[in-house]
């Protein structure tokens, strides 16, 4: 049986992998809002799961994934004005 934090983290992994797949198949634009937003949500979900099953290296990459995703959203919003 999966733990509740694993159940929360798995959709995060799926979102990040889905974005990467869509980017590589040219179905998603890396400069678009959706790409950064879905990556942000995915990273938050994974980071939440890491609070219960700590792994420093995984947590670090998710923190930076969140920061970079925020930067992508900010750049998108500035371009949209």
C-alpha positions as a printed Julia matrix, in Angstrom:
81×3 Matrix{Float64}:
  0.0    0.0     0.0
  1.31   3.43   -0.92
  1.71   6.12    1.72
 -0.32   9.31    1.42
  2.82  11.34    0.69
  3.79   8.99   -2.12
  0.27   9.33   -3.55
  0.72  13.12   -3.46
  4.23  13.03   -4.95
  3.45  10.72   -7.87
  1.23  13.23   -9.73
  4.09  15.73   -9.36
  6.45  13.33  -11.1
  3.82  12.73  -13.78
  3.34  16.48  -14.38
  7.05  17.15  -14.77
  7.55  14.17  -17.07
  4.48  15.1   -19.09
  5.79  18.64  -19.61
  9.16  17.32  -20.68
  7.55  14.85  -23.08
  5.29  17.52  -24.59
  8.26  19.86  -24.92
 10.37  17.23  -26.68
  7.53  16.33  -29.05
  6.97  20.05  -29.75
  3.44  19.97  -28.37
  4.25  22.52  -25.66
  6.14  25.81  -25.72
  8.86  26.16  -23.07
  8.22  29.9   -22.91
  4.49  29.5   -22.33
  2.71  29.88  -19.01
  1.44  26.29  -18.89
  4.91  24.75  -19.08
  6.25  26.73  -16.11
  3.02  26.44  -14.13
  2.76  22.65  -14.45
  6.44  22.28  -13.58
  5.89  24.48  -10.53
  2.93  22.4    -9.32
  4.81  19.17   -9.99
  7.86  20.32   -8.05
  5.71  21.44   -5.1
  3.98  18.05   -4.97
  7.28  16.19   -5.05
  8.8   18.51   -2.43
  5.77  17.93   -0.19
  6.31  14.18   -0.41
  9.96  14.68    0.47
  8.97  16.27    3.76
  7.92  12.78    4.89
 10.68  10.77    3.22
 13.61  13.17    3.28
 16.27  13.11    0.61
 18.5   16.2     0.53
 19.6   15.94   -3.09
 16.04  15.41   -4.33
 14.79  18.29   -2.17
 17.47  20.61   -3.56
 16.6   19.9    -7.15
 12.9   20.47   -6.42
 13.6   23.79   -4.68
 15.58  24.97   -7.7
 12.88  23.59  -10.02
 10.36  25.76   -8.15
 12.58  28.86   -8.36
 13.21  28.39  -12.07
  9.5   27.76  -12.72
  8.62  30.99  -10.88
 11.13  32.83  -13.06
  9.49  31.37  -16.16
  6.06  32.51  -15.0
  7.35  36.0   -14.22
  9.0   36.27  -17.66
  5.78  35.1   -19.31
  3.73  37.67  -17.41
  6.16  40.47  -18.36
  5.97  39.46  -22.05
  2.18  39.34  -21.93
  1.85  42.97  -20.91
